Amino acid sequence: SAERINKESNARPDTMVLYHIDDEFSGTEDENDDELTWAITLNKQKKRITVIFRGSTVKNDWKANVQIRFTDMKLHGEDSDEPTVGKVHQGFYKYLYGKTKLGQDGRDISKAEEILGKLHGLFADHKDYKLYVTGHSLGGALRARCSPIGLHLIRVYPSSL
């Protein structure tokens, strides 16, 4: 959990905090059940909120990498009633915007919706902070798929740019 990692690290809580880590379905016995792993950090000194995506490590990560067909892009997932905003890599899109297994809270919302919810809460409390999104390999591709999330946040919290 983020709390355990913060306690075990040498990071000063008044400077940098691991706000949330989503690894609930990472490292399961059946790698076909693994889902993408991401985290959010809060840097109080630099007034920065950072979303971090893990790169490819398990079978499902690699399955997402090789689904190279294009699909319609909608901010709240393929089942939403929103208009399509373009075409994107199907594997990356479904990994981030597709419905997930039921989480500890009993919901099956997409990782993108979960991230957006966490960011709304953070920016409501830290309106003068800036948003950064990073990742390596698969994480870098997912970072690029987060552009609509960033654009949505800019409309709601203009200083987050």
MOHU-V546994 format. One record per helix or strand of 2 or more residues. SS is the DSSP state (hx for helix, st for strand). FROM is the first residue (numbers start at 1). LEN is the number of residues. If there is no record, write none. Layout:
BEGIN
ss->[SS	SS]
from->[FROM	FROM]
len->[LEN	LEN]
END
This chain:
BEGIN
ss->[hx	st	hx	st	st	hx	st	st	hx	hx	st	hx	hx	hx]
from->[2	16	31	38	48	59	70	87	90	111	130	138	147	158]
len->[7	7	3	6	6	8	3	3	8	15	6	8	10	3]
END
